[in-house]
């Protein structure tokens, strides 16, 4: 899914393949001289969850809605901050610890907008985009439970 | 209407999607969950804690009191854990 508004190209992709952070930044900033800041957040599969060791994670999503829900939050980020480009890539499939899961890139003239928009997008990706993680460990497999701390993180951005 | 299930809701019900025709008395999301729960033990298990089930109508999140009239696709799933 790609779109562009107010000189802010948006790319949203859900894919099984890995992503190359440097390449994605190069695509975002190619031929641009108005971008002064690019913030990159990447989320990886980690081995330690509470006390158990994770062998693998499987990510499931709701095709169609996932892209649309991310787009809604990218649109809101663009209305809140002066952004010059946004890329969101979320992988699905089965991952080993150390592998990439999600990438958010935000570009702006100045760093503050890029930092804040990236954090805003990640907070909503975790609580509102329809993705679910299933863990495999030595003790078996089970669906990851949502954390109240993630809801609290997203609630920080709620405007009255 | 088409109904989709994800994550452990899908596993408990044993299918990813189906077409359903609830009676006209089923008007809201929470009424639909109650009606589905009465189908058999698998649905009752999936919806045993209806308050934690999230619902989307036509790809947008909705609350339990949302009307299902005119919905093309309704999805039920656990709280999201992506990112």
gemmi code that builds the backbone of each chain (N, CA, C; Angstrom):
import gemmi

chains = {
    "A": [
        ("UNK", (0.857, -1.192, 0.000), (0.000, 0.000, 0.000), (0.895, 1.244, 0.000)),
        ("UNK", (0.776, 2.080, -1.016), (1.547, 3.324, -1.043), (0.604, 4.478, -1.335)),
        ("UNK", (0.917, 5.624, -0.791), (0.127, 6.817, -1.064), (1.028, 8.007, -0.808)),
        ("UNK", (0.537, 9.170, -1.137), (1.349, 10.359, -0.959), (0.438, 11.542, -0.713)),
        ("UNK", (0.773, 12.332, 0.280), (-0.005, 13.532, 0.559), (0.928, 14.574, 1.142)),
        ("UNK", (0.766, 15.811, 0.708), (1.545, 16.918, 1.258), (3.035, 16.588, 1.304)),
        ("UNK", (3.528, 16.047, 0.190), (4.960, 15.747, 0.103), (5.412, 14.714, 1.135)),
        ("UNK", (4.488, 13.835, 1.512), (4.814, 12.808, 2.502), (4.465, 11.428, 1.950)),
        ("UNK", (5.387, 10.800, 1.198), (5.096, 9.459, 0.692), (4.958, 8.445, 1.831)),
        ("UNK", (3.974, 7.574, 1.669), (3.699, 6.567, 2.700), (3.801, 5.187, 2.076)),
        ("UNK", (4.547, 4.305, 2.709), (4.622, 2.912, 2.263), (4.257, 2.012, 3.442)),
        ("UNK", (3.270, 1.162, 3.246), (2.851, 0.215, 4.284), (2.903, -1.175, 3.668)),
        ("UNK", (3.698, -2.054, 4.254), (3.830, -3.397, 3.681), (3.738, -4.452, 4.770)),
        ("UNK", (3.004, -5.508, 4.465), (2.982, -6.677, 5.343), (3.534, -7.814, 4.508)),
        ("UNK", (4.604, -8.431, 4.993), (5.326, -9.387, 4.149), (6.006, -10.448, 5.006)),
        ("UNK", (6.283, -11.583, 4.355), (7.040, -12.634, 5.042), (8.534, -12.339, 4.977)),
        ("UNK", (8.967, -11.707, 3.901), (10.402, -11.465, 3.685), (10.975, -10.485, 4.696)),
        ("UNK", (12.279, -10.605, 4.905), (12.998, -9.669, 5.756), (13.086, -8.315, 5.057)),
        ("UNK", (13.440, -7.294, 5.845), (13.653, -5.962, 5.265), (15.088, -5.534, 5.539)),
        ("UNK", (15.544, -4.594, 4.704), (16.897, -4.046, 4.834), (16.727, -2.587, 5.254)),
        ("UNK", (17.082, -2.294, 6.499), (16.816, -0.968, 7.059), (17.509, 0.129, 6.242)),
        ("UNK", (18.772, -0.093, 5.895), (19.518, 0.925, 5.146), (18.863, 1.192, 3.794)),
        ("UNK", (18.436, 0.116, 3.153), (17.798, 0.280, 1.844), (16.483, 1.045, 1.972)),
        ("UNK", (15.706, 0.732, 3.006), (14.417, 1.420, 3.186), (14.631, 2.905, 3.468)),
        ("UNK", (15.676, 3.241, 4.248), (15.969, 4.653, 4.505), (16.398, 5.344, 3.206)),
        ("UNK", (17.202, 4.639, 2.408), (17.654, 5.221, 1.140), (16.477, 5.512, 0.219)),
        ("UNK", (15.495, 4.577, 0.194), (14.301, 4.780, -0.644), (13.508, 5.992, -0.150)),
        ("UNK", (13.414, 6.106, 1.161), (12.607, 7.184, 1.752), (13.213, 8.563, 1.485)),
        ("UNK", (14.537, 8.619, 1.436), (15.209, 9.925, 1.344), (15.745, 10.227, -0.060)),
        ("UNK", (15.556, 9.295, -0.980), (16.095, 9.466, -2.327), (15.567, 10.760, -2.981)),
        ("UNK", (16.487, 11.535, -3.534), (16.149, 12.771, -4.246), (15.470, 13.815, -3.359)),
        ("UNK", (15.603, 13.681, -2.054), (14.965, 14.671, -1.178), (16.038, 15.539, -0.536)),
        ("UNK", (15.767, 16.836, -0.447), (16.682, 17.730, 0.266), (15.976, 18.430, 1.413)),
        ("UNK", (14.684, 18.098, 1.595), (13.898, 18.757, 2.655), (13.872, 17.956, 3.948)),
        ("UNK", (14.404, 16.742, 3.911), (14.365, 15.876, 5.097), (15.611, 16.111, 5.949)),
        ("UNK", (15.406, 16.475, 7.212), (16.531, 16.691, 8.103), (16.676, 15.619, 9.162)),
        ("UNK", (15.650, 14.757, 9.275), (15.681, 13.746, 10.328), (14.942, 12.496, 9.864)),
        ("UNK", (15.568, 11.353, 10.070), (14.882, 10.071, 9.852), (15.041, 9.261, 11.123)),
        ("UNK", (13.912, 8.851, 11.704), (13.960, 7.959, 12.861), (13.587, 6.566, 12.400)),
        ("UNK", (14.358, 5.582, 12.835), (14.127, 4.185, 12.491), (13.898, 3.384, 13.763)),
        ("UNK", (12.757, 2.705, 13.835), (12.537, 1.760, 14.930), (12.414, 0.385, 14.318)),
        ("UNK", (13.176, -0.570, 14.824), (12.925, -1.944, 14.409), (12.694, -2.812, 15.621)),
        ("UNK", (11.704, -3.682, 15.491), (11.372, -4.627, 16.551), (11.845, -6.007, 16.145)),
        ("UNK", (12.519, -6.697, 17.066), (13.084, -8.020, 16.784), (12.447, -9.081, 17.674)),
        ("UNK", (12.522, -10.300, 17.226), (12.102, -11.439, 18.046), (13.179, -11.664, 19.104)),
        ("UNK", (12.793, -11.615, 20.388), (13.794, -11.849, 21.445), (13.551, -13.205, 22.108)),
        ("UNK", (14.627, -13.719, 22.692), (14.549, -15.068, 23.249), (13.932, -15.101, 24.641)),
        ("UNK", (14.107, -14.024, 25.400), (13.673, -14.061, 26.796), (12.346, -13.344, 26.994)),
        ("UNK", (11.364, -14.081, 27.479), (10.074, -13.491, 27.808), (9.768, -13.921, 29.235)),
        ("UNK", (9.783, -12.968, 30.163), (9.638, -13.286, 31.580), (10.691, -14.338, 31.950)),
        ("UNK", (10.269, -15.512, 32.377), (11.277, -16.481, 32.820), (11.558, -17.562, 31.780)),
        ("UNK", (10.746, -17.582, 30.698), (10.917, -18.680, 29.743), (11.764, -18.262, 28.546)),
        ("UNK", (12.384, -19.246, 27.915), (13.185, -19.035, 26.706), (12.317, -19.331, 25.490)),
        ("UNK", (12.235, -18.362, 24.600), (11.425, -18.551, 23.409), (12.273, -19.155, 22.288)),
        ("UNK", (11.742, -20.218, 21.682), (12.450, -20.849, 20.563), (12.053, -20.202, 19.242)),
        ("UNK", (10.787, -19.788, 19.148), (10.294, -19.160, 17.919), (8.987, -18.433, 18.196)),
        ("UNK", (8.685, -17.480, 17.322), (7.421, -16.739, 17.375), (6.733, -16.891, 16.028)),
        ("UNK", (5.415, -17.084, 16.052), (4.670, -17.068, 14.799), (3.716, -15.893, 14.837)),
        ("UNK", (3.757, -15.082, 13.782), (2.880, -13.912, 13.705), (1.779, -14.132, 12.695)),
        ("UNK", (0.545, -13.946, 13.169), (-0.645, -14.058, 12.324), (-1.246, -12.664, 12.176)),
        ("UNK", (-1.893, -12.386, 11.052), (-2.547, -11.081, 10.897), (-3.873, -11.228, 10.181)),
        ("UNK", (-4.603, -10.129, 10.169), (-5.905, -10.063, 9.492), (-5.670, -9.303, 8.191)),
        ("UNK", (-5.494, -10.037, 7.082), (-5.185, -9.371, 5.814), (-6.285, -8.372, 5.446)),
        ("UNK", (-5.891, -7.260, 4.941), (-6.862, -6.218, 4.595), (-7.019, -5.242, 5.730)),
        ("UNK", (-7.543, -5.732, 6.855), (-7.724, -4.813, 7.986), (-6.378, -4.321, 8.515)),
        ("UNK", (-5.365, -5.184, 8.542), (-4.076, -4.777, 9.114), (-3.520, -3.562, 8.360)),
        ("UNK", (-3.536, -3.637, 7.032), (-3.036, -2.517, 6.236), (-3.877, -1.262, 6.487)),
        ("UNK", (-5.210, -1.451, 6.522), (-6.092, -0.295, 6.697), (-5.922, 0.349, 8.068)),
        ("UNK", (-5.760, -0.483, 9.088), (-5.609, 0.044, 10.448), (-4.285, 0.806, 10.586)),
        ("UNK", (-3.218, 0.261, 9.998), (-1.938, 0.984, 10.031), (-2.079, 2.309, 9.291)),
        ("UNK", (-2.764, 2.269, 8.134), (-2.947, 3.497, 7.346), (-3.698, 4.558, 8.149)),
        ("UNK", (-4.707, 4.143, 8.897), (-5.464, 5.112, 9.707), (-4.543, 5.811, 10.705)),
        ("UNK", (-3.635, 5.055, 11.302), (-2.745, 5.667, 12.288), (-1.636, 6.479, 11.632)),
        ("UNK", (-1.207, 6.066, 10.447), (-0.235, 6.896, 9.713), (-0.895, 8.223, 9.341)),
        ("UNK", (-2.138, 8.162, 8.888), (-2.855, 9.409, 8.558), (-2.948, 10.312, 9.781)),
        ("UNK", (-3.241, 9.707, 10.936), (-3.342, 10.533, 12.149), (-1.973, 11.124, 12.514)),
        ("UNK", (-0.917, 10.333, 12.366), (0.431, 10.844, 12.647), (0.747, 12.021, 11.732)),
        ("UNK", (0.343, 11.905, 10.454), (0.611, 12.993, 9.499), (-0.173, 14.257, 9.841)),
        ("UNK", (-1.339, 14.070, 10.495), (-2.125, 15.249, 10.881), (-1.554, 15.901, 12.149)),
        ("UNK", (-0.780, 15.130, 12.914), (-0.257, 15.667, 14.177), (1.131, 16.268, 14.024)),
        ("UNK", (1.940, 15.663, 13.137), (3.333, 16.097, 13.010), (3.633, 16.421, 11.552)),
        ("UNK", (4.539, 17.369, 11.301), (4.918, 17.706, 9.919), (5.885, 16.669, 9.359)),
        ("UNK", (5.333, 15.591, 8.805), (6.164, 14.471, 8.344), (6.450, 14.575, 6.847)),
        ("UNK", (7.623, 14.093, 6.464), (8.021, 14.109, 5.055), (8.127, 12.702, 4.463)),
        ("UNK", (7.718, 11.717, 5.218), (7.750, 10.355, 4.711), (7.548, 9.357, 5.834)),
        ("UNK", (6.801, 8.277, 5.549), (6.574, 7.227, 6.552), (6.657, 5.868, 5.856)),
        ("UNK", (7.392, 4.951, 6.463), (7.424, 3.565, 5.997), (7.122, 2.654, 7.185)),
        ("UNK", (6.155, 1.753, 6.989), (5.858, 0.752, 8.019), (5.898, -0.620, 7.354)),
        ("UNK", (6.752, -1.483, 7.858), (6.822, -2.860, 7.349), (6.611, -3.799, 8.533)),
        ("UNK", (5.630, -4.673, 8.432), (5.385, -5.660, 9.488), (5.479, -7.036, 8.861)),
        ("UNK", (6.361, -7.864, 9.398), (6.493, -9.207, 8.853), (5.507, -10.159, 9.520)),
        ("UNK", (5.125, -11.195, 8.781), (4.299, -12.271, 9.328), (4.973, -13.599, 8.992)),
        ("UNK", (4.641, -14.619, 9.756), (5.274, -15.924, 9.572), (5.927, -16.372, 10.867)),
        ("UNK", (6.940, -17.227, 10.744), (7.580, -17.803, 11.932), (9.002, -17.260, 12.052)),
        ("UNK", (9.325, -16.778, 13.252), (10.606, -16.116, 13.460), (11.397, -16.741, 14.595)),
        ("UNK", (12.722, -16.714, 14.427), (13.646, -17.137, 15.471), (14.147, -15.907, 16.216)),
        ("UNK", (14.574, -16.073, 17.460), (15.150, -14.929, 18.179), (16.267, -14.276, 17.357)),
        ("UNK", (16.249, -12.946, 17.353), (17.244, -12.194, 16.599), (16.750, -11.718, 15.249)),
        ("UNK", (15.656, -12.305, 14.761), (15.153, -11.901, 13.446), (14.267, -10.657, 13.548)),
        ("UNK", (14.258, -9.892, 12.461), (13.425, -8.687, 12.391), (11.944, -9.031, 12.331)),
        ("UNK", (11.111, -8.207, 13.011), (9.657, -8.364, 12.908), (9.008, -7.120, 12.316)),
        ("UNK", (9.396, -5.950, 12.799), (8.687, -4.740, 12.374), (9.672, -3.598, 12.168)),
        ("UNK", (9.356, -2.738, 11.199), (10.164, -1.543, 10.945), (9.238, -0.337, 10.796)),
        ("UNK", (9.554, 0.725, 11.507), (8.867, 2.005, 11.321), (9.921, 3.059, 11.023)),
        ("UNK", (9.753, 3.749, 9.902), (10.620, 4.884, 9.560), (9.757, 6.134, 9.485)),
        ("UNK", (10.199, 7.190, 10.126), (9.508, 8.475, 10.004), (10.542, 9.529, 9.623)),
        ("UNK", (10.184, 10.343, 8.637), (11.082, 11.400, 8.175), (10.418, 12.744, 8.371)),
        ("UNK", (11.235, 13.715, 8.784), (10.711, 15.056, 8.981), (11.840, 16.061, 8.789)),
        ("UNK", (11.488, 17.342, 8.818), (12.538, 18.361, 8.726), (13.395, 18.349, 9.982)),
        ("UNK", (12.731, 18.137, 11.121), (13.430, 18.204, 12.404), (13.178, 16.944, 13.212)),
        ("UNK", (14.078, 16.673, 14.145), (14.062, 15.366, 14.803), (12.856, 15.115, 15.698)),
        ("UNK", (12.354, 16.147, 16.374), (11.316, 15.894, 17.367), (10.074, 15.247, 16.749)),
        ("UNK", (9.632, 15.792, 15.622), (8.446, 15.240, 14.958), (8.695, 13.789, 14.557)),
        ("UNK", (9.896, 13.515, 14.057), (10.199, 12.148, 13.608), (10.230, 11.175, 14.785)),
        ("UNK", (10.868, 11.590, 15.887), (10.891, 10.741, 17.092), (9.470, 10.458, 17.595)),
        ("UNK", (8.710, 11.539, 17.765), (7.378, 11.377, 18.356), (6.457, 10.557, 17.466)),
        ("UNK", (6.499, 10.805, 16.174), (5.614, 10.067, 15.258), (5.966, 8.582, 15.239)),
        ("UNK", (7.259, 8.263, 15.302), (7.659, 6.845, 15.312), (7.147, 6.156, 16.571)),
        ("UNK", (7.233, 6.847, 17.699), (6.767, 6.264, 18.951), (5.244, 6.088, 18.943)),
        ("UNK", (4.564, 7.104, 18.447), (3.103, 7.057, 18.312), (2.690, 5.855, 17.448)),
        ("UNK", (3.338, 5.698, 16.301), (2.976, 4.601, 15.393), (3.248, 3.244, 16.024)),
        ("UNK", (4.356, 3.097, 16.715), (4.646, 1.809, 17.352), (3.649, 1.502, 18.472)),
        ("UNK", (3.301, 2.523, 19.265), (2.343, 2.286, 20.351), (1.015, 1.782, 19.788)),
        ("UNK", (0.587, 2.356, 18.659), (-0.681, 1.912, 18.085), (-0.554, 0.607, 17.313)),
        ("UNK", (0.618, 0.364, 16.724), (0.822, -0.928, 16.059), (0.639, -2.064, 17.049)),
        ("UNK", (1.134, -1.865, 18.273), (1.080, -2.941, 19.266), (-0.326, -3.180, 19.810)),
        ("UNK", (-1.135, -2.131, 19.883), (-2.423, -2.278, 20.562), (-3.617, -2.291, 19.618)),
        ("UNK", (-3.441, -1.855, 18.383), (-4.603, -1.634, 17.528), (-4.528, -2.338, 16.175)),
        ("UNK", (-3.321, -2.607, 15.685), (-3.217, -3.303, 14.401), (-3.435, -4.803, 14.638)),
        ("UNK", (-4.256, -5.433, 13.779), (-4.632, -6.838, 14.030), (-3.533, -7.842, 13.664)),
        ("UNK", (-2.595, -7.993, 14.612), (-1.536, -9.003, 14.548), (-1.539, -9.758, 15.869)),
        ("UNK", (-1.202, -11.035, 15.813), (-1.137, -11.840, 17.038), (0.111, -12.708, 17.009)),
        ("UNK", (0.742, -12.815, 18.188), (1.970, -13.609, 18.308), (1.705, -14.900, 19.070)),
        ("UNK", (2.267, -15.976, 18.548), (2.233, -17.257, 19.250), (3.669, -17.660, 19.551)),
        ("UNK", (3.919, -18.015, 20.817), (5.276, -18.356, 21.249), (5.480, -19.864, 21.289)),
        ("UNK", (6.688, -20.261, 20.909), (7.092, -21.650, 21.113), (8.253, -21.649, 22.095)),
        ("UNK", (8.108, -22.436, 23.164), (9.208, -22.557, 24.131), (9.330, -24.019, 24.526)),
        ("UNK", (10.278, -24.290, 25.424), (10.505, -25.673, 25.851), (9.265, -26.262, 26.520)),
        ("UNK", (8.424, -25.388, 27.082), (7.247, -25.872, 27.805), (6.010, -25.979, 26.915)),
        ("UNK", (6.139, -25.641, 25.625), (5.001, -25.764, 24.725), (4.777, -24.496, 23.934)),
        ("UNK", (3.584, -24.414, 23.317), (3.265, -23.218, 22.544), (2.051, -22.532, 23.142)),
        ("UNK", (1.995, -21.226, 22.993), (0.841, -20.491, 23.509), (0.782, -19.090, 22.926)),
        ("UNK", (-0.425, -18.547, 22.874), (-0.608, -17.192, 22.349), (-0.116, -16.183, 23.373)),
        ("UNK", (0.592, -15.187, 22.896), (1.082, -14.116, 23.761), (-0.107, -13.302, 24.254)),
        ("UNK", (-0.080, -12.981, 25.545), (-1.156, -12.155, 26.092), (-0.820, -10.680, 25.939)),
        ("UNK", (-1.867, -9.884, 25.685), (-1.651, -8.443, 25.571), (-1.251, -7.886, 26.928)),
        ("UNK", (-0.392, -6.864, 26.918), (0.079, -6.247, 28.152), (-0.647, -4.933, 28.409)),
        ("UNK", (-1.046, -4.738, 29.665), (-1.679, -3.470, 30.040), (-0.737, -2.303, 29.782)),
        ("UNK", (0.580, -2.560, 29.902), (1.541, -1.461, 29.701), (1.502, -0.952, 28.259)),
        ("UNK", (1.157, -1.823, 27.313), (1.048, -1.369, 25.921), (-0.177, -0.490, 25.722)),
        ("UNK", (-1.299, -0.865, 26.390), (-2.499, -0.020, 26.311), (-2.227, 1.342, 26.932)),
        ("UNK", (-1.484, 1.335, 28.053), (-1.167, 2.602, 28.726), (-0.281, 3.472, 27.834)),
        ("UNK", (0.655, 2.815, 27.127), (1.546, 3.572, 26.234), (0.740, 4.239, 25.121)),
        ("UNK", (-0.225, 3.505, 24.559), (-1.039, 4.070, 23.478), (-1.965, 5.164, 24.007)),
        ("UNK", (-2.458, 4.989, 25.235), (-3.405, 5.949, 25.809), (-2.777, 7.324, 26.024)),
        ("UNK", (-1.424, 7.348, 26.124), (-0.740, 8.637, 26.296), (-1.048, 9.599, 25.157)),
        ("UNK", (-1.354, 9.029, 23.974), (-1.525, 9.862, 22.779), (-2.971, 10.301, 22.580)),
        ("UNK", (-3.865, 9.834, 23.442), (-5.276, 10.165, 23.284), (-5.498, 11.645, 23.563)),
        ("UNK", (-6.189, 12.289, 22.615), (-6.473, 13.714, 22.802), (-7.900, 13.881, 23.266)),
        ("UNK", (-8.085, 14.749, 24.263), (-9.436, 14.932, 24.796), (-10.204, 15.918, 23.939)),
    ],
    "B": [
        ("UNK", (-24.000, -12.994, 6.466), (-22.768, -12.214, 6.535), (-21.587, -13.157, 6.766)),
        ("UNK", (-20.420, -12.642, 6.361), (-19.221, -13.445, 6.557), (-18.628, -13.134, 7.940)),
        ("UNK", (-18.195, -14.193, 8.634), (-17.558, -14.011, 9.936), (-16.163, -14.619, 9.868)),
        ("UNK", (-15.187, -13.898, 10.417), (-13.812, -14.405, 10.462), (-13.339, -14.493, 11.900)),
        ("UNK", (-12.462, -15.450, 12.143), (-11.917, -15.653, 13.489), (-10.392, -15.691, 13.399)),
        ("UNK", (-9.736, -15.129, 14.401), (-8.277, -15.107, 14.389), (-7.690, -15.593, 15.712)),
        ("UNK", (-6.416, -16.029, 15.611), (-5.610, -16.451, 16.761), (-6.364, -17.529, 17.566)),
        ("UNK", (-6.412, -17.401, 18.912), (-7.012, -18.514, 19.659), (-8.522, -18.587, 19.500)),
        ("UNK", (-9.154, -17.540, 19.061), (-10.599, -17.633, 18.775), (-10.806, -18.602, 17.607)),
        ("UNK", (-9.947, -18.453, 16.571), (-10.006, -19.356, 15.411), (-9.707, -20.802, 15.830)),
        ("UNK", (-8.674, -20.968, 16.656), (-8.302, -22.337, 17.069), (-9.416, -22.997, 17.876)),
        ("UNK", (-10.053, -22.225, 18.766), (-11.099, -22.826, 19.607), (-12.337, -23.194, 18.792)),
        ("UNK", (-12.691, -22.335, 17.832), (-13.875, -22.619, 17.019), (-13.564, -23.689, 15.976)),
        ("UNK", (-12.291, -23.710, 15.529), (-11.894, -24.754, 14.586), (-12.087, -24.374, 13.139)),
        ("UNK", (-12.340, -23.085, 12.889), (-12.398, -22.629, 11.499), (-12.028, -21.151, 11.429)),
        ("UNK", (-11.535, -20.752, 10.261), (-11.056, -19.376, 10.088), (-12.173, -18.439, 9.665)),
        ("UNK", (-13.165, -18.978, 8.936), (-14.274, -18.117, 8.514), (-15.479, -18.950, 8.127)),
        ("UNK", (-16.625, -18.319, 8.109), (-17.855, -18.997, 7.720), (-18.914, -17.957, 7.380)),
        ("UNK", (-19.967, -18.410, 6.715), (-21.122, -17.549, 6.466), (-22.174, -17.890, 7.520)),
        ("UNK", (-22.774, -16.869, 8.119), (-23.804, -17.112, 9.127), (-25.050, -16.292, 8.800)),
        ("UNK", (-26.177, -16.772, 9.317), (-27.435, -16.039, 9.158), (-28.127, -15.978, 10.504)),
        ("UNK", (-27.716, -15.049, 11.356), (-28.363, -14.948, 12.666), (-29.800, -14.433, 12.525)),
        ("UNK", (-30.662, -14.775, 13.477), (-32.049, -14.281, 13.416), (-32.092, -12.757, 13.551)),
        ("UNK", (-33.192, -12.167, 13.117), (-33.311, -10.705, 13.094), (-33.237, -10.094, 14.493)),
        ("UNK", (-33.493, -10.922, 15.520), (-33.440, -10.403, 16.890), (-32.009, -10.123, 17.345)),
        ("UNK", (-31.027, -10.643, 16.610), (-29.614, -10.400, 16.931), (-29.183, -9.109, 16.229)),
        ("UNK", (-29.056, -8.057, 17.035), (-28.829, -6.740, 16.424), (-27.453, -6.140, 16.708)),
        ("UNK", (-26.832, -6.530, 17.814), (-25.544, -5.913, 18.178), (-24.441, -6.963, 18.234)),
        ("UNK", (-23.218, -6.476, 18.339), (-22.057, -7.363, 18.455), (-22.205, -8.289, 19.658)),
        ("UNK", (-22.603, -7.727, 20.799), (-22.684, -8.595, 21.983), (-23.812, -9.622, 21.856)),
        ("UNK", (-24.881, -9.252, 21.159), (-25.957, -10.225, 20.921), (-25.494, -11.319, 19.956)),
        ("UNK", (-24.658, -10.927, 18.988), (-24.134, -11.923, 18.045), (-23.191, -12.897, 18.763)),
        ("UNK", (-22.372, -12.372, 19.660), (-21.470, -13.239, 20.433), (-22.290, -14.226, 21.283)),
        ("UNK", (-23.358, -13.731, 21.894), (-24.211, -14.608, 22.714), (-24.865, -15.679, 21.843)),
        ("UNK", (-25.303, -15.280, 20.661), (-25.953, -16.234, 19.751), (-24.952, -17.295, 19.271)),
        ("UNK", (-23.766, -16.840, 18.886), (-22.732, -17.792, 18.452), (-22.350, -18.743, 19.586)),
        ("UNK", (-22.273, -18.209, 20.812), (-21.892, -19.039, 21.960), (-22.861, -20.192, 22.161)),
        ("UNK", (-24.111, -20.005, 21.726), (-25.116, -21.043, 21.891), (-25.081, -22.110, 20.818)),
        ("UNK", (-24.185, -21.961, 19.826), (-24.161, -22.925, 18.716), (-23.675, -24.298, 19.176)),
        ("UNK", (-22.535, -24.292, 19.862), (-22.017, -25.554, 20.409), (-20.894, -25.248, 21.392)),
        ("UNK", (-20.279, -26.294, 21.929), (-19.259, -26.112, 22.972), (-18.033, -25.359, 22.476)),
        ("UNK", (-17.683, -25.554, 21.200), (-16.489, -24.885, 20.667), (-16.674, -23.368, 20.683)),
        ("UNK", (-17.853, -22.913, 20.236), (-18.124, -21.469, 20.254), (-18.206, -20.955, 21.693)),
        ("UNK", (-18.845, -21.745, 22.550), (-18.972, -21.324, 23.952), (-17.587, -21.153, 24.585)),
        ("UNK", (-16.653, -22.042, 24.226), (-15.285, -21.971, 24.743), (-14.577, -20.725, 24.191)),
        ("UNK", (-14.718, -20.489, 22.895), (-14.063, -19.329, 22.277), (-14.553, -18.014, 22.881)),
        ("UNK", (-15.840, -17.978, 23.196), (-16.440, -16.729, 23.700), (-16.733, -16.792, 25.197)),
        ("UNK", (-15.996, -17.650, 25.928), (-16.307, -17.830, 27.360), (-16.103, -16.541, 28.154)),
        ("UNK", (-15.173, -15.688, 27.695), (-14.990, -14.379, 28.336), (-15.274, -13.300, 27.292)),
        ("UNK", (-16.556, -13.032, 27.044), (-16.900, -12.136, 25.920), (-16.308, -10.745, 26.038)),
        ("UNK", (-16.031, -10.302, 27.266), (-15.512, -8.942, 27.431), (-14.103, -8.763, 26.881)),
        ("UNK", (-13.337, -9.844, 26.777), (-11.979, -9.669, 26.247), (-11.911, -9.858, 24.730)),
        ("UNK", (-13.007, -10.318, 24.128), (-13.022, -10.507, 22.674), (-13.116, -9.151, 21.976)),
        ("UNK", (-12.255, -8.937, 20.983), (-12.312, -7.722, 20.169), (-13.069, -8.032, 18.880)),
        ("UNK", (-13.741, -7.006, 18.373), (-14.567, -7.185, 17.176), (-14.270, -6.101, 16.155)),
        ("UNK", (-14.240, -6.492, 14.897), (-14.134, -5.517, 13.809), (-15.280, -5.760, 12.839)),
        ("UNK", (-15.885, -4.676, 12.382), (-16.894, -4.757, 11.324), (-16.327, -4.057, 10.090)),
        ("UNK", (-16.281, -4.808, 8.991), (-15.745, -4.274, 7.733), (-14.401, -3.581, 7.956)),
        ("UNK", (-13.519, -4.279, 8.668), (-12.117, -3.874, 8.865), (-11.912, -2.712, 9.824)),
        ("UNK", (-12.929, -2.338, 10.609), (-12.740, -1.264, 11.592), (-13.147, -1.772, 12.972)),
        ("UNK", (-12.355, -1.416, 13.990), (-12.697, -1.824, 15.354), (-14.047, -1.248, 15.765)),
        ("UNK", (-14.846, -2.062, 16.464), (-16.130, -1.579, 17.000), (-16.276, -2.066, 18.440)),
        ("UNK", (-17.192, -1.419, 19.170), (-17.468, -1.825, 20.547), (-18.605, -2.854, 20.576)),
        ("UNK", (-18.799, -3.443, 21.751), (-19.770, -4.532, 21.889), (-21.204, -4.095, 21.596)),
        ("UNK", (-21.500, -2.801, 21.779), (-22.875, -2.350, 21.547), (-23.106, -1.892, 20.100)),
        ("UNK", (-22.102, -2.072, 19.240), (-22.247, -1.649, 17.834), (-23.297, -2.500, 17.130)),
        ("UNK", (-24.041, -1.869, 16.229), (-25.049, -2.607, 15.470), (-24.392, -3.386, 14.339)),
        ("UNK", (-24.932, -4.572, 14.056), (-24.354, -5.390, 12.991), (-25.131, -5.227, 11.683)),
        ("UNK", (-26.150, -4.376, 11.691), (-26.966, -4.191, 10.479), (-26.088, -3.711, 9.329)),
        ("UNK", (-26.189, -4.366, 8.185), (-25.462, -3.942, 7.000), (-24.019, -4.400, 6.949)),
        ("UNK", (-23.575, -5.113, 7.973), (-22.170, -5.553, 7.997), (-21.932, -6.612, 6.919)),
        ("UNK", (-20.825, -6.457, 6.185), (-20.451, -7.479, 5.194), (-19.555, -8.529, 5.849)),
        ("UNK", (-18.635, -8.053, 6.704), (-17.666, -8.971, 7.305), (-17.444, -8.584, 8.763)),
        ("UNK", (-17.651, -9.546, 9.651), (-17.417, -9.318, 11.075), (-16.291, -10.248, 11.514)),
        ("UNK", (-15.332, -9.685, 12.245), (-14.204, -10.506, 12.714), (-14.124, -10.471, 14.227)),
        ("UNK", (-13.832, -11.643, 14.802), (-13.653, -11.757, 16.255), (-12.226, -12.226, 16.527)),
        ("UNK", (-11.572, -11.593, 17.498), (-10.186, -11.955, 17.787), (-9.804, -11.515, 19.196)),
        ("UNK", (-8.692, -12.074, 19.711), (-8.216, -11.658, 21.033), (-7.551, -10.277, 20.949)),
        ("UNK", (-7.252, -9.679, 22.110), (-6.476, -8.436, 22.093), (-5.205, -8.625, 21.267)),
        ("UNK", (-4.819, -7.574, 20.564), (-3.732, -7.680, 19.591), (-2.356, -7.656, 20.258)),
        ("UNK", (-1.411, -8.371, 19.651), (-0.078, -8.499, 20.242), (1.017, -8.374, 19.178)),
        ("UNK", (0.782, -7.508, 18.195), (1.789, -7.335, 17.148), (2.874, -6.365, 17.559)),
        ("UNK", (3.599, -5.896, 16.546), (4.646, -4.915, 16.781), (5.948, -5.543, 17.223)),
    ],
}
model = gemmi.Model(1)
for chain_id, residues in chains.items():
    chain = gemmi.Chain(chain_id)
    for i, (resn, *xyz) in enumerate(residues, 1):
        res = gemmi.Residue()
        res.name, res.seqid = resn, gemmi.SeqId(i, " ")
        for name, pos in zip(("N", "CA", "C"), xyz):
            atom = gemmi.Atom()
            atom.name, atom.element = name, gemmi.Element(name[0])
            atom.pos, atom.b_iso = gemmi.Position(*pos), 0.0
            res.add_atom(atom)
        chain.add_residue(res)
    model.add_chain(chain)
structure = gemmi.Structure()
structure.add_model(model)
structure.setup_entities()
